[in-house]
Structures are given as structure tokens and as C-alpha cells.
């Protein structure tokens, strides 16, 4: 994850937005089902609430990584153990979330094309 840049946050927001779009298209046009039990409950109760909740969560995730990278870039002592550990934890979290989102997107597209 590039430090001090919005790259990680933007990528997560884009992936989350595509996830939201493909989920909405799948549910509305292809009778797909939301697999996340929390989001499925929100979707069944209030479609607009589901869209707002999922969009808000996507934006907050992107902002978290943006501001975390920006904060890390301001650290003076880049050799400190706390800095190195925090940078590695942030990268691992970013890679984990990115991997999960890629899996979700592949699943959504497979549902949309009927596989």
C-alpha cells in the first residue's frame, strides 16, 4: 500500500462500489440472495437502507485506509518498531480485505452470468 496516497482507499471504494452495484443488479433482476446474514436482514427489511448502509460502510473503509496511510506518512522515525509493526499490520489488513473483496466480486459476477 503506497504510503501517504489515496490509492488503497480509492481501490477499496471502487471494489465496494462494484460489489454494491452487482449485488443490487443481482437481487433486483436475477433473484440473487445476499449471503451476509446481517446485510440480508437489512436488505429484506429496507432496500434503500441496505444501499445506504453498504455505501456508507464502503466509504468508511476507504477513508480508514486513506487516513491511516496519511498518518503513517507523517511519522518521523520510520525505523521505530511501532511504525514498522503498524505499517505491516495495515498492509496485511489491506491485502486481506482486498482478497476478500476480489472473492466477493468474482462470486457476484458468476451469479450475474448464471454460473
Backbone as CSV, one residue per row, in Angstrom:
resi,resn,N_x,N_y,N_z,CA_x,CA_y,CA_z,C_x,C_y,C_z
1,UNK,0.843,-1.172,0.000,0.000,0.000,0.000,0.886,1.232,0.000
2,UNK,0.801,2.071,-1.009,1.611,3.282,-1.027,1.263,4.183,0.142
3,UNK,2.313,4.649,0.826,2.084,5.492,1.993,1.787,6.919,1.567
4,UNK,0.870,7.552,2.281,0.569,8.950,2.029,-0.238,9.202,0.774
5,UNK,-0.709,8.173,0.142,-1.500,8.350,-1.075,-2.872,7.741,-0.884
6,UNK,-3.778,8.138,-1.688,-5.164,7.683,-1.565,-5.409,6.371,-2.295
7,UNK,-4.368,5.794,-2.898,-4.523,4.614,-3.738,-5.309,3.491,-3.056
8,UNK,-4.906,3.099,-1.867,-5.553,1.972,-1.183,-7.016,2.275,-0.902
9,UNK,-7.284,3.451,-0.409,-8.663,3.826,-0.112,-9.522,3.867,-1.349
10,UNK,-8.978,4.403,-2.432,-9.734,4.506,-3.681,-10.033,3.118,-4.240
11,UNK,-9.055,2.241,-4.193,-9.259,0.878,-4.698,-10.358,0.174,-3.904
12,UNK,-10.333,0.324,-2.570,-11.370,-0.311,-1.758,-12.747,0.284,-2.033
13,UNK,-12.813,1.591,-2.217,-14.104,2.220,-2.533,-14.606,1.749,-3.893
14,UNK,-13.720,1.631,-4.866,-14.136,1.143,-6.184,-14.637,-0.301,-6.114
15,UNK,-13.888,-1.156,-5.404,-14.318,-2.551,-5.281,-15.641,-2.641,-4.519
16,UNK,-15.779,-1.861,-3.464,-17.031,-1.864,-2.704,-18.196,-1.346,-3.518
17,UNK,-17.936,-0.349,-4.356,-18.992,0.199,-5.214,-19.435,-0.810,-6.262
18,UNK,-18.483,-1.508,-6.844,-18.825,-2.549,-7.824,-19.581,-3.681,-7.126
19,UNK,-19.169,-4.017,-5.909,-19.887,-5.028,-5.133,-21.324,-4.584,-4.895
20,UNK,-21.509,-3.347,-4.490,-22.861,-2.826,-4.267,-23.684,-2.877,-5.545
21,UNK,-23.109,-2.422,-6.643,-23.822,-2.409,-7.923,-24.194,-3.820,-8.373
22,UNK,-23.243,-4.739,-8.312,-23.536,-6.101,-8.761,-24.526,-6.798,-7.824
23,UNK,-24.461,-6.477,-6.532,-25.432,-7.047,-5.594,-26.838,-6.538,-5.897
24,UNK,-26.969,-5.244,-6.105,-28.281,-4.662,-6.399,-28.831,-5.225,-7.706
25,UNK,-28.008,-5.274,-8.743,-28.451,-5.826,-10.030,-28.847,-7.293,-9.864
26,UNK,-28.030,-8.051,-9.134,-28.336,-9.464,-8.924,-29.631,-9.677,-8.166
27,UNK,-29.856,-8.895,-7.127,-31.070,-9.044,-6.325,-32.308,-8.591,-7.091
28,UNK,-32.199,-7.472,-7.785,-33.362,-6.903,-8.467,-33.717,-7.681,-9.737
29,UNK,-32.723,-8.025,-10.536,-33.002,-8.600,-11.852,-32.806,-10.111,-11.945
30,UNK,-32.012,-10.697,-11.073,-31.692,-12.115,-11.202,-32.112,-12.940,-9.988
31,UNK,-32.844,-12.325,-9.075,-33.305,-13.003,-7.862,-32.155,-13.600,-7.052
32,UNK,-31.038,-12.940,-7.058,-29.904,-13.377,-6.245,-30.227,-13.115,-4.777
33,UNK,-29.440,-13.721,-3.912,-29.647,-13.606,-2.473,-28.366,-13.075,-1.847
34,UNK,-28.496,-12.128,-0.928,-27.350,-11.621,-0.171,-26.934,-12.704,0.814
35,UNK,-25.660,-13.096,0.778,-25.177,-14.184,1.626,-24.830,-13.739,3.044
36,UNK,-24.482,-12.480,3.227,-24.151,-11.960,4.549,-25.450,-11.850,5.352
37,UNK,-25.559,-12.574,6.477,-26.822,-12.573,7.226,-27.239,-11.181,7.731
38,UNK,-26.289,-10.370,8.161,-26.612,-9.018,8.625,-27.165,-8.184,7.477
39,UNK,-26.461,-8.194,6.352,-26.914,-7.410,5.203,-28.195,-7.984,4.594
40,UNK,-28.360,-9.290,4.662,-29.595,-9.892,4.150,-30.801,-9.413,4.959
41,UNK,-30.623,-9.309,6.271,-31.698,-8.805,7.115,-32.053,-7.367,6.784
42,UNK,-31.015,-6.538,6.569,-31.256,-5.143,6.192,-31.912,-5.082,4.819
43,UNK,-31.429,-5.889,3.886,-31.990,-5.910,2.531,-33.462,-6.306,2.544
44,UNK,-33.802,-7.323,3.322,-35.190,-7.782,3.387,-36.100,-6.766,4.065
45,UNK,-35.545,-5.990,4.999,-36.352,-5.007,5.727,-36.513,-3.705,4.958
46,UNK,-35.439,-3.243,4.291,-35.471,-1.927,3.661,-34.396,-1.860,2.581
47,UNK,-34.808,-1.912,1.335,-33.853,-1.926,0.220,-32.994,-0.664,0.192
48,UNK,-33.602,0.490,0.365,-32.857,1.751,0.355,-31.894,1.793,1.536
49,UNK,-32.342,1.313,2.694,-31.463,1.242,3.861,-30.261,0.360,3.603
50,UNK,-30.479,-0.742,2.890,-29.385,-1.635,2.522,-28.351,-0.910,1.655
51,UNK,-28.820,-0.197,0.643,-27.923,0.522,-0.255,-27.152,1.592,0.518
52,UNK,-27.845,2.340,1.364,-27.190,3.390,2.153,-26.172,2.787,3.116
53,UNK,-26.545,1.714,3.799,-25.638,1.066,4.751,-24.382,0.555,4.055
54,UNK,-24.572,-0.137,2.940,-23.434,-0.727,2.241,-22.533,0.353,1.626
55,UNK,-23.121,1.410,1.089,-22.338,2.516,0.532,-21.569,3.233,1.638
56,UNK,-22.202,3.433,2.769,-21.541,4.092,3.897,-20.379,3.251,4.416
57,UNK,-20.589,1.956,4.552,-19.512,1.069,5.006,-18.344,1.089,4.021
58,UNK,-18.646,1.125,2.738,-17.608,1.182,1.709,-16.801,2.467,1.818
59,UNK,-17.487,3.571,1.980,-16.793,4.865,2.073,-15.951,4.921,3.339
60,UNK,-16.477,4.446,4.463,-15.702,4.464,5.707,-14.465,3.577,5.616
61,UNK,-14.577,2.425,4.976,-13.406,1.558,4.810,-12.344,2.260,3.976
62,UNK,-12.754,2.892,2.892,-11.803,3.623,2.062,-11.161,4.771,2.811
63,UNK,-11.955,5.512,3.572,-11.416,6.632,4.350,-10.465,6.162,5.437
64,UNK,-10.771,5.032,6.043,-9.880,4.493,7.067,-8.481,4.250,6.505
65,UNK,-8.414,3.562,5.372,-7.101,3.261,4.805,-6.423,4.513,4.262
66,UNK,-7.190,5.436,3.754,-6.614,6.696,3.273,-5.960,7.462,4.429
67,UNK,-6.716,7.659,5.509,-6.184,8.430,6.630,-5.106,7.669,7.402
68,UNK,-5.204,6.356,7.472,-4.151,5.578,8.133,-2.835,5.709,7.364
69,UNK,-2.898,5.632,6.038,-1.695,5.811,5.223,-1.144,7.215,5.338
70,UNK,-2.036,8.184,5.369,-1.620,9.576,5.507,-0.955,9.808,6.865
71,UNK,-1.522,9.229,7.903,-0.951,9.357,9.243,0.413,8.684,9.332
72,UNK,0.537,7.503,8.742,1.824,6.811,8.760,2.893,7.585,7.996
73,UNK,2.497,8.260,6.945,3.463,9.027,6.154,4.050,10.188,6.951
74,UNK,3.334,10.654,7.974,3.805,11.785,8.775,4.779,11.381,9.877
75,UNK,4.917,10.086,10.119,5.810,9.617,11.179,7.248,9.977,10.820
76,UNK,7.946,10.563,11.792,9.329,10.999,11.560,10.306,9.828,11.566
77,UNK,10.203,8.966,12.571,11.147,7.862,12.724,10.586,6.610,12.066
78,UNK,10.965,6.390,10.845,10.447,5.251,10.084,11.155,3.945,10.449
79,UNK,12.112,4.024,11.362,12.805,2.816,11.810,12.274,2.312,13.151
80,UNK,11.359,3.047,13.756,10.795,2.643,15.044,9.995,1.358,14.895
81,UNK,10.076,0.499,15.902,9.366,-0.778,15.856,7.854,-0.579,15.746
82,UNK,7.335,0.405,16.450,5.890,0.653,16.396,5.456,1.046,14.988
83,UNK,6.249,1.866,14.318,5.931,2.275,12.948,5.955,1.070,12.014
84,UNK,7.011,0.278,12.118,7.161,-0.885,11.236,6.029,-1.880,11.453
85,UNK,5.692,-2.145,12.726,4.610,-3.073,13.035,3.273,-2.543,12.510
86,UNK,3.012,-1.270,12.732,1.753,-0.672,12.271,1.659,-0.700,10.754
87,UNK,2.753,-0.387,10.076,2.757,-0.413,8.617,2.474,-1.816,8.101
88,UNK,3.099,-2.824,8.722,2.871,-4.210,8.289,1.434,-4.652,8.575
89,UNK,0.911,-4.287,9.747,-0.469,-4.651,10.073,-1.454,-4.003,9.107
90,UNK,-1.195,-2.756,8.756,-2.067,-2.070,7.801,-2.005,-2.735,6.430
91,UNK,-0.831,-3.124,6.017,-0.695,-3.814,4.723,-1.398,-5.168,4.731
92,UNK,-1.233,-5.907,5.820,-1.895,-7.212,5.923,-3.412,-7.032,5.905
93,UNK,-3.916,-6.040,6.638,-5.356,-5.770,6.653,-5.838,-5.388,5.253
94,UNK,-5.084,-4.536,4.578,-5.453,-4.114,3.226,-5.465,-5.303,2.267
95,UNK,-4.437,-6.129,2.329,-4.380,-7.300,1.448,-5.508,-8.278,1.765
96,UNK,-5.817,-8.463,3.051,-6.909,-9.351,3.436,-8.251,-8.853,2.934
97,UNK,-8.518,-7.570,3.121,-9.781,-7.002,2.658,-9.843,-7.023,1.135
98,UNK,-8.731,-6.717,0.483,-8.704,-6.739,-0.988,-8.963,-8.151,-1.509
99,UNK,-8.329,-9.137,-0.899,-8.550,-10.521,-1.310,-9.984,-10.949,-1.113
100,UNK,-10.562,-10.557,0.019,-11.962,-10.871,0.278,-12.863,-10.196,-0.747
101,UNK,-12.602,-8.936,-1.033,-13.435,-8.209,-1.995,-13.318,-8.799,-3.400
102,UNK,-12.140,-9.233,-3.781,-11.975,-9.878,-5.087,-12.807,-11.155,-5.140
103,UNK,-12.791,-11.927,-4.058,-13.600,-13.144,-3.998,-15.087,-12.822,-4.108
104,UNK,-15.524,-11.794,-3.407,-16.930,-11.372,-3.460,-17.308,-10.930,-4.868
105,UNK,-16.436,-10.153,-5.494,-16.740,-9.667,-6.845,-16.792,-10.801,-7.856
106,UNK,-15.876,-11.734,-7.750,-15.901,-12.896,-8.650,-17.207,-13.657,-8.455
107,UNK,-17.591,-13.869,-7.202,-18.858,-14.542,-6.914,-20.035,-13.773,-7.526
108,UNK,-20.067,-12.467,-7.323,-21.179,-11.655,-7.853,-21.257,-11.754,-9.373
109,UNK,-20.119,-11.663,-10.032,-20.133,-11.742,-11.497,-20.530,-13.138,-11.972
110,UNK,-20.125,-14.188,-11.260,-20.543,-15.534,-11.623,-22.048,-15.706,-11.485
111,UNK,-22.611,-15.114,-10.447,-24.065,-15.148,-10.266,-24.750,-14.406,-11.401
112,UNK,-24.221,-13.252,-11.766,-24.843,-12.442,-12.819,-24.798,-13.122,-14.193
113,UNK,-23.716,-13.853,-14.462,-23.653,-14.515,-15.769,-24.289,-15.899,-15.743
114,UNK,-24.749,-16.326,-14.574,-25.524,-17.554,-14.483,-24.740,-18.822,-14.270
115,UNK,-23.539,-18.704,-13.747,-22.758,-19.919,-13.478,-22.979,-20.367,-12.050
